[in-house]
Structure formats: structure tokens, C-alpha cells
Amino acid sequence: MESVAVKAGRIMLRKIDEQLEREESFCIETTLSTRHYGKLVESAQQRGFKVALFFYWLESVELAVRRVAQWVHSGGQRFNYATQNSFECATSS
């Protein structure tokens, strides 16, 4: 049985493809946690889209965790605490 998160992801990717086909501008927020987004950026650029990526740097792991917790509380997908380890690894190097 396919999880709700997987279904939602598939719907989002389909909607992105529809926007590209209609040549309509759009924006998404993502952690870039999948290789698909690299291909998406290349595909959009080849179709003539101007692509802009904005990166946000947070002061601490705790702030990042609080931000995600707030997002989950407002209805976003659940936070995987393995991600917290990624925050910690990124800030310790």
C-alpha cells in the first residue's frame, strides 16, 4: 500500500510537469533531497524557464528543528529525526 507521503509526492511531481507543459511559472520549496530536482532544473532550463534557487542558512540545529516542528504542527509532513543528524553533521564540518 502506497503511503500518503508517497502519493502526495507523486501528485506534486505531476503538477510540476503540468506547469512545465503549459509553460507557466511556478515555485516550490524543497530540501533538494532527491536527484529528481536536478533533472527538473535542467528540463525547465531547456524549455526556456529561468530557474532561481534560494538557500536559507539557519543559525543553529535547534532553530532548524523548531522551524520544522512548527511546519508539522501547521499540517506539513512529519519530521524525521534522522534529518536532525544531517543538520548536526552539516554544521559540525
VENQUIFEN-V781887 format. One record per backbone hydrogen bond with DSSP energy under -0.5 kcal/mol. NH is the residue of the N-H (numbers start at 1). CO is the residue of the C=O. Records with the same first field share a line. If there is no record, write none. Layout:
BEGIN
NH->CO / CO
END
This chain:
BEGIN
7->3
8->4
9->5
10->6
11->7
12->8
13->9
14->10
15->11
16->12
17->13
18->14
19->15
20->16
21->17
22->18
23->19 / 20
24->19
37->34
38->35
39->35
40->36
41->37
42->38
43->39
44->40
45->41
46->42
47->43
48->45
49->44
51->49
58->56
64->60
65->61
66->62
67->63
68->64
69->65
70->66
71->67
72->68
73->69
74->70
75->72
76->71
81->79
83->80
84->80
85->81
86->82
87->83
88->84
89->85
90->86
91->87
92->88
93->89
END
